[in-house]
Amino acid sequence: MDITALKSFNFVAATSLHFRPKFSLFRPFTSLPFKPKPFLSLSSPRLCSFNTAASSGISKEGTLPPGVGEGVNESSSSRVLQVVLVSPQIPGNTGCIARTCAASAVGLHLVGPLGFKVDDTKLKRAGLDYWPYVVVKIHDCWADFQDYFRQQEGEKRLLAFTKRGTKIHSDFPYRKGDYLLFGSETSGLPPEALLDCKTEPFGGGTIRIPMVETYVRCLNQSVSVGIALYEASRQLNYHQLQIPSESCIDTDESIITEDIFA
């Protein structure tokens, strides 16, 4: 092969190797082999409040974790103290609080609207299998809870736990029949609940748990409940824990001893 022919061959080869059309990076997205997933809608069932669940025909009792309250009798000892969560938003917090209430033998009230369905998986998991050992009552709104509260017999007070409370939790004198109120994780207690806690005949005042507020906005809700509940129980000599063994109902379910959240 002469020099001229060789140069011509090399030119053709180079052209075919380096200048042939390549796959375009700017093809329309419609030609992609997959479809993009839609964003999560705010109407997702996982974000529904209890009111939404109620409007769909689901009963309060049917949506609670199975066996709630079946392991104990609702005796007078469980009414020594009560925990009230007003519009809680995080199911894991509520589940942990339910477990604390079971351990300290106090009742738990959930006041709507809730930020989750009461059959939420995270709610069940956080409470483990202790749900039979806590009495839970659900109220659609603050007005419904007010009606329930007024109908209860005996001495009773509403105590609001808030960052702007006027008394420190360990200095406040607790009494039997106190209801310890805690607000939403995002917005705290609503004005109507705070007003009822401040005014007679049932308002017992506002209470705060001291903390460094320079860089911490607030304590976790379940932590706050634990601090307040056990301080109140200590002052009352843990009266509600002195439950006769015959007041407990035997169940076939075993208690999980391992704390999977430790």
Sequence and secondary structure as in RCSB ss.txt:
>XXXX:A:sequence
MDITALKSFNFVAATSLHFRPKFSLFRPFTSLPFKPKPFLSLSSPRLCSFNTAASSGISKEGTLPPGVGEGVNES
SSSRVLQVVLVSPQIPGNTGCIARTCAASAVGLHLVGPLGFKVDDTKLKRAGLDYWPYVVVKIHDCWADFQDYFR
QQEGEKRLLAFTKRGTKIHSDFPYRKGDYLLFGSETSGLPPEALLDCKTEPFGGGTIRIPMVETYVRCLNQSVSV
GIALYEASRQLNYHQLQIPSESCIDTDESIITEDIFA
>XXXX:A:secstr
  HHHHHHHHHHHHHHHHSS    TT  GGGSSS       TT GGG  HHHHHHTT  HHHHS TTTTTTB   
GGGGSEEEEEES   HHHHHHHHHHHHHHT EEEEESS SS TT HHHHHHHTT GGGS EEEESSHHHHHHHHH
H  S  EEEEE TT SEETTTS   TTEEEEE BTTTBS HHHHHHHHSTTTEEEEEE     SS     HHHHH
HHHHHHHHHHTTTGGG   GGGB   S     S TT 
